[in-house]
């Protein structure tokens, strides 16, 4: 009898331990995962395929297109949850949402977004500094119910020309973003005031395929010296994690790159920026934009130049920027030159070396996290793309830069009033 009671006790213990966990499998499109740790909440950015919740443990899932779930061991039916954000709680009865058990079989429950999605574009009533009144200040991000808005990217956007003037972001958000933390940066002053929706549905942004078609067409206006193999079409955002998170906006953010620059010194700069941020020492407000139109000799036998603009027979055209720039500002200034500077990358293989050397007084060596990187060693070598670090007051040759970020001019020198005693001219003695 005692043996039977002991066995029954073991059986109850086993069953209790089994029922005390809930197994959740994440499927594509994967929802945004938010985990509460006591008084803190964090967006889990690490790629996870499955989650096991202990008894009474909770986890929040968010998806703009709605959340769908199914249990393949139970009925395999797809259930749509009537919310874009839901907190899942593991109970003895199964998975619970808002006090209701939605899945009594707590094993092999599959969760995903009901359909593909991209982060939403909003307009802010407050403007990005330097974004003129004829342009829109936009935000790409998402809101999680009862938590702080997540702002991934700011854009100064010119609707009439359907082009991005510049983008702004925090470099870089922590691996797991604490939603209660308040890191004051440029996008903090902007809000999700008006839902714009998906601009890609209404405006034409050239794709990689269209760019390749442009290169295949004979660009006669550029002459015989033009070499299409030197260029490629890619996003302005080159950090791997950031570009993956905003992949659905790649065409909207893409520009024509000098290939050796993008894979060379620009990538070296982005890697150094990421390394400095990941080390935890610094956070930076970063703006990215382009300037001017690159030019090239139009003929081997004359001094004329041609603007590097690719044209197609169906009126599609793409300009090749003369420069690509990154305005970097630390959130914790120390009074050093590294507090604020502009990285200027020269995007043309036809650039004159003499002109490049006089662009600005290079200060890359004054920025420790750049000086001690691969970028610091190679940034002036043409085979990797020439890149300068310029002081904010040495940008006379950089067009289309948001001038409101330039420091105010020094006050005029005070006028000093001097009193001079007027005397008669000396007498000439003859």
C-alpha positions in Angstrom: 0.0 0.0 0.0 2.8 2.4 0.9 4.5 1.5 -2.3 1.3 2.4 -4.3 1.0 5.7 -2.4 4.7 6.5 -3.2 4.2 5.7 -6.8 1.0 7.8 -7.0 2.9 10.7 -5.3 5.7 10.4 -7.9 3.1 10.4 -10.7 1.4 13.5 -9.4 4.8 15.2 -9.0 5.7 14.3 -12.6 2.4 15.5 -14.0 2.7 18.8 -12.0 6.2 19.4 -13.3 5.1 18.7 -16.8 2.0 20.9 -16.7 4.1 23.7 -15.1 5.7 24.7 -18.5 4.4 25.9 -21.8 6.3 25.5 -25.1 6.0 28.2 -27.7 7.5 27.9 -31.2 8.0 31.1 -33.3 7.4 31.0 -37.0 8.0 33.4 -39.9 6.9 36.1 -40.0 8.3 36.3 -36.5 6.6 38.7 -34.1 8.4 41.2 -31.9 9.1 39.6 -28.5 8.9 41.7 -25.3 10.0 40.2 -22.0 9.3 41.7 -18.5 12.1 41.3 -16.0 10.6 42.6 -12.7 10.1 46.3 -13.2 11.9 46.4 -16.6 10.8 45.4 -20.0 13.0 44.6 -23.0 12.6 43.9 -26.6 14.5 40.6 -27.2 16.5 41.2 -30.4 18.3 37.9 -30.3 16.9 35.5 -32.9 14.9 32.8 -31.0 12.9 30.0 -32.5 11.3 28.6 -29.3 10.4 29.8 -25.8 9.6 27.7 -22.7 7.6 29.5 -20.1 7.4 28.4 -16.5 4.2 28.4 -14.5 2.8 31.9 -14.2 5.6 33.3 -16.4 4.5 35.8 -19.1 5.8 37.0 -22.4 4.4 39.7 -24.7 4.2 39.4 -28.5 3.5 42.2 -31.0 2.8 42.3 -34.7 1.2 45.1 -36.7 -0.7 42.5 -38.9 -2.1 40.6 -35.9 -1.0 37.5 -34.1 -1.9 34.0 -35.2 -1.3 30.7 -33.4 -1.9 27.0 -33.9 -1.2 23.8 -32.0 -0.2 20.9 -34.3 -0.6 18.3 -31.6 -4.1 19.4 -30.9 -6.2 20.5 -33.8 -3.8 22.3 -36.2 -6.4 25.1 -36.7 -5.1 28.6 -37.2 -6.4 30.9 -34.6 -6.2 34.7 -35.0 -5.9 36.7 -31.8 -8.0 39.9 -31.9 -5.1 42.1 -31.0 -1.7 43.3 -32.4 -0.2 43.0 -28.9 -0.9 40.2 -26.5 0.6 39.0 -23.2 0.8 35.2 -23.0 0.8 33.6 -19.5 1.6 30.0 -18.8 -0.9 28.4 -16.4 -1.9 24.9 -15.3 -4.8 25.1 -17.7 -2.6 26.1 -20.6 -1.8 29.4 -22.3 -3.8 32.3 -21.0 -4.5 35.8 -22.5 -6.4 38.4 -20.4 -7.7 35.8 -18.1 -9.0 33.4 -20.8 -7.4 30.1 -21.7 -6.8 30.1 -25.5 -4.9 26.9 -25.7 -5.4 24.1 -23.2 -2.6 22.0 -24.8 0.5 23.9 -23.7 2.9 22.0 -25.9 4.1 22.8 -29.4 2.0 26.0 -29.8 3.1 27.9 -32.8 3.0 31.7 -32.9 3.6 34.0 -35.8 2.4 37.2 -37.4 -0.7 36.6 -39.5 1.0 38.1 -42.5 4.2 39.8 -43.6 4.7 43.3 -42.3 7.1 46.2 -42.3 7.6 48.8 -39.6 5.1 51.6 -39.8 5.9 55.1 -41.1 4.6 58.0 -39.1 4.8 61.7 -39.5 5.8 63.8 -36.6 4.4 67.2 -35.9 7.8 68.2 -34.6 10.5 68.6 -37.2 14.0 67.1 -37.4 16.5 69.9 -37.0 17.6 71.0 -40.4 14.6 69.4 -42.2 13.1 72.4 -44.1 9.4 73.2 -43.9 8.9 72.0 -47.5 9.9 68.4 -46.3 8.3 66.0 -43.9 9.8 64.6 -40.7 9.0 60.9 -40.7 9.6 58.1 -38.2 9.9 54.4 -38.9 9.1 52.3 -35.8 6.3 50.7 -33.8 4.2 51.1 -30.7 3.8 48.3 -28.2 0.8 48.7 -26.0 1.4 50.4 -22.6 5.2 50.6 -23.4 7.5 53.3 -24.9 7.4 53.8 -28.6 10.3 52.2 -30.5 11.8 54.7 -33.0 14.1 52.9 -35.4 14.8 55.6 -38.0 14.0 59.3 -38.7 13.8 60.6 -42.2 13.7 64.1 -43.7 11.6 63.3 -46.7 10.8 65.4 -49.7 7.4 64.3 -50.9 7.4 66.2 -54.2 10.6 64.6 -55.4 9.9 61.3 -53.6 13.4 61.3 -52.1 15.0 61.0 -48.7 17.2 64.1 -47.9 18.8 62.5 -44.9 18.1 59.9 -42.2 18.7 60.0 -38.5 19.2 57.2 -35.9 20.7 56.3 -32.6 24.0 54.3 -33.0 23.3 51.8 -31.8 20.4 50.6 -29.6 21.4 47.9 -27.1 21.1 44.3 -28.1 18.0 44.0 -25.8 16.3 47.4 -25.9 15.0 48.4 -22.4 11.7 50.1 -23.1 11.7 52.1 -19.8 15.2 53.5 -20.4 15.3 57.1 -21.5 18.3 57.8 -23.7 17.8 61.3 -24.9 18.7 61.6 -28.6 17.6 63.4 -31.7 14.5 61.2 -32.3 13.3 61.6 -28.7 11.6 64.9 -29.6 9.6 63.4 -32.5 6.3 61.5 -32.0 4.1 59.1 -33.9 1.5 61.8 -34.6 0.1 60.6 -38.0 0.2 57.1 -39.5 1.4 57.6 -43.1 1.2 53.9 -44.0 3.4 52.4 -46.7 4.9 55.0 -49.1 6.2 52.2 -51.2 2.7 51.4 -52.5 2.3 54.9 -53.9 5.7 56.1 -55.1 8.2 54.6 -57.5 11.5 53.8 -55.9 14.1 52.2 -58.3 14.9 48.6 -57.5 18.2 46.6 -57.9 16.7 45.0 -61.1 16.0 48.4 -62.6 19.4 49.7 -61.7 21.0 46.7 -63.5 18.7 47.5 -66.5 20.1 51.1 -66.5 23.6 49.7 -66.6 22.8 47.4 -69.5 21.4 50.4 -71.6 24.0 52.4 -73.5 24.7 55.5 -71.5 25.9 57.5 -74.5 25.6 60.8 -72.7 28.5 59.8 -70.4 30.9 59.0 -73.2 33.5 56.2 -73.6 35.2 56.7 -70.2 32.2 55.6 -68.2 32.6 52.2 -66.6 29.3 50.8 -65.3 31.1 47.9 -63.5 32.5 50.4 -60.9 29.0 51.1 -59.4 26.3 49.3 -57.5 22.9 50.0 -56.0 22.4 49.5 -52.3 20.9 50.9 -49.2 22.3 54.0 -47.4 22.1 51.9 -44.3 25.1 49.5 -44.3 25.1 48.2 -40.8 24.1 44.5 -41.1 21.7 44.4 -38.1 20.1 47.8 -38.9 19.6 47.0 -42.6 18.1 43.7 -41.8 15.6 45.3 -39.4 14.6 47.8 -42.1 15.0 45.5 -45.1 11.5 46.3 -46.4 12.6 49.9 -47.0 15.7 49.0 -48.9 14.6 50.4 -52.3 13.4 53.7 -50.7 16.8 54.2 -49.0 19.0 53.0 -51.8 21.6 55.1 -53.6 24.2 54.5 -56.3 27.5 53.6 -54.6 31.1 53.4 -55.8 31.5 49.7 -55.2 35.1 49.9 -53.8 33.9 52.6 -51.4 30.9 50.7 -50.1 32.7 47.4 -49.4 35.9 49.2 -48.4 36.3 52.3 -46.2 32.6 53.0 -45.7 32.1 49.5 -44.3 35.3 50.0 -42.3 33.8 53.1 -40.8 30.4 51.4 -40.1 32.2 48.5 -38.4 34.2 50.9 -36.2 31.0 52.8 -35.2 29.3 49.5 -34.3 32.3 48.3 -32.3 32.5 51.5 -30.3 28.8 51.4 -29.6 28.7 47.7 -28.7 31.6 48.2 -26.3 29.2 50.3 -24.3 31.4 53.3 -24.1 29.5 55.6 -26.4 26.1 56.2 -28.0 25.9 58.5 -31.0 23.3 60.5 -32.9 24.1 59.8 -36.5 22.8 61.3 -39.7 23.4 59.9 -43.1 22.9 61.7 -46.4 24.3 62.4 -49.9 25.7 65.5 -51.5 26.0 66.8 -55.0 26.3 64.8 -58.3 29.5 63.2 -59.3 31.2 64.3 -62.5 33.6 62.7 -65.0 35.5 63.8 -68.2 33.1 63.5 -71.1 35.8 62.7 -73.6 39.5 61.8 -73.6 40.2 64.7 -76.0 38.7 67.7 -74.2 38.3 69.3 -70.8 34.5 69.1 -70.6 32.8 67.2 -67.8 29.5 65.2 -67.7 27.3 64.8 -64.6 27.0 61.1 -63.7 23.3 60.6 -64.2 22.1 57.3 -65.5 19.1 57.5 -67.9 16.8 54.9 -69.4 14.4 54.9 -72.4 11.4 54.9 -70.0 12.4 58.1 -68.2 13.9 56.4 -65.2 17.0 58.2 -64.0 19.5 57.9 -61.2 22.1 60.4 -60.1 25.4 59.2 -58.7 26.2 61.3 -55.5 29.5 63.1 -55.3 29.8 62.5 -51.6 28.1 60.3 -49.0 28.3 61.8 -45.5 27.7 60.8 -41.9 27.3 63.4 -39.2 28.3 61.9 -35.8 27.6 63.4 -32.4 28.2 61.8 -29.1 25.4 61.9 -26.6 27.9 62.6 -23.8 30.2 65.4 -25.0 33.6 65.9 -23.3 34.8 69.0 -25.1 37.1 66.9 -27.4 37.2 67.1 -31.2 35.6 63.6 -31.3 32.4 65.0 -29.8 31.1 66.0 -33.2 32.4 65.6 -36.7 31.3 64.7 -40.3 32.7 61.7 -42.2 32.7 62.5 -45.9 33.2 59.7 -48.4 34.0 60.6 -52.0 31.8 58.5 -54.3 33.4 59.0 -57.7 36.3 57.1 -59.3 36.9 60.2 -61.4 37.6 62.5 -58.5 40.8 64.6 -58.7 43.2 63.7 -56.0 44.4 67.3 -55.7 40.8 68.4 -55.1 40.2 65.7 -52.6 43.3 66.6 -50.5 42.0 70.1 -50.1 38.4 69.1 -49.1 39.0 69.7 -45.4 41.7 69.3 -42.8 41.4 65.6 -42.0 40.8 64.9 -38.3 40.2 61.1 -38.3 43.4 60.7 -36.2 41.9 62.8 -33.4 39.0 60.3 -32.9 40.3 57.4 -30.8 37.8 54.8 -31.9 38.5 55.5 -35.5 42.3 56.0 -35.2 42.6 52.6 -33.6 40.5 50.8 -36.3 41.1 49.4 -39.8 39.4 52.5 -41.1 42.0 54.7 -39.4 44.7 52.9 -41.3 43.1 52.8 -44.8 40.7 55.8 -45.0 42.9 57.8 -47.4 43.8 55.0 -49.7 41.9 55.4 -53.1 41.6 51.6 -53.7 39.2 51.4 -50.7 37.5 54.8 -51.4 38.8 58.1 -50.0 37.1 59.2 -46.8 37.8 62.3 -44.7 36.8 63.3 -41.2 35.9 67.0 -41.2 35.2 69.5 -38.5 31.6 70.8 -38.5 32.8 74.3 -39.5 34.8 73.0 -42.6 32.0 71.9 -44.8 32.0 74.7 -47.4 32.4 72.1 -50.2 29.6 69.9 -49.0 26.2 70.8 -50.5 22.8 69.6 -49.3 24.0 69.4 -45.7 21.4 70.3 -43.0 22.8 73.7 -42.1 20.8 74.1 -38.9 23.2 71.6 -37.3 26.2 73.9 -38.0 27.3 75.8 -34.9 26.2 79.4 -34.7 28.7 81.9 -36.0 30.9 83.6 -33.4 29.5 86.9 -32.1 31.0 90.0 -33.8 33.9 91.6 -32.1 32.7 94.4 -29.8 33.1 97.9 -31.2 35.6 99.9 -29.2 35.3 103.7 -29.2 38.5 105.6 -28.9 38.8 109.3 -28.4 41.5 111.0 -30.4 42.6 114.5 -29.7 42.4 116.6 -32.8 45.4 118.8 -33.2 46.3 121.5 -35.7 48.8 120.7 -38.4 52.3 121.8 -37.6 53.4 125.1 -38.9 55.9 125.0 -41.7 58.8 127.3 -41.1 60.1 128.7 -44.3 
